[in-house]
Amino acid sequence: MAASACSAGLDTGFAALDYGQMIVLGIVQGITELLPISSTAHMRIVPALLGWPDPGSAFSALMQLAALAAVISYFRRDVAQIGVGALEVVKTRRIESGPARIAVGIVLGTIPIVIAGLFLAPLLNRCGSPLRALWVIGAASLVMALLLALTEWLARHRLRVEQAGALDFVLVGIAQVGALIPGVSRSGSTLTAALALGFKRAEAARLSFLLGLPAIALAGLKEAYEIAKAGIDAHAVSLLAVGLLAGSVASFAAIWGLMRYLEKMSSWAFVVYRAAMGLFLLVAVMQGWLA
């Protein structure tokens, strides 16, 4: 597996890829970003297995914008209502309607990851970050598989997003902090927390996506600023544009599929997949199959 490249301290391995590779990785990133299976894990595994350069953490962070576009597009009615609710709170200084409560809850739930992200950003985004090591991702996948399995065993699935209180949003927001560790998955950590709090499976996914909007937007826009500041060339910019387009389409398909799946099925398939992926990564590292 080829090593990542650096530009002004950023991990910009994507610049060594071609357009076909960017389309493939954009699709993989787009699908796995919004499913509870860890996009970072797949961005390390797929290039490693294919012998491609690691696209780097900057690519993964910027691809949050593809996920953002997909989430806003799919949940456009929810987003519009929450926007009206937020304006209501600002204008009246009161929280009366359901959308207003959700808007305030999202703000409260976003605070933990903003604080943690500011402290950990130098470690997470630097070239050769130890947190992107394959054994770390494998171990995180196994831990999340176990936690998700426990929620399926023990949780009662009866609540809707409209019934969520401020504490629910804060607790799911705290769980979202775990997504800063590669292999945990933002979708996986928030979905697991929402299920543990008693939300219906599809409603837990809806809560996960809506709560994640500010964090996804902040991460993507911050990375776009850092990449622009680093002064990458026009070819690298065009590669990112291709990846973002492919990722946006794939992300929308992932949301559509996940919401319909969870309306009728449990999350056990994701438990099995994550456990298998974690075991594969740990064995592959120990046996020297992957660097």
ABEGO torsion letter per residue (X at the ends): XBBBBBBGGBBBAAAABBAAAAAAAAAAAAAAAABBAEAAAAAAAAAAAAGBBBAEAAAAAAAAAAAAAAAAAAAAAAAAAAAAAAAAAAAAGBBABAAAAAAAAAAAAAAAAAAAAAAAAAAAABBGBAAABAAAAAAAAAAAAAAAAAAAAABBBABBAAABBAAAAAAAAAAAAAAABBGAEAAAAAAAAAAAAGBBAAAAAAAAAAAAAAAAAAAAAAAAAAAAAAGBBAAAAAAAAAAAAAAAAAAAAAAAAAAAAAAABBAAAAAAAAAAAAAAAAAAAAAGABX
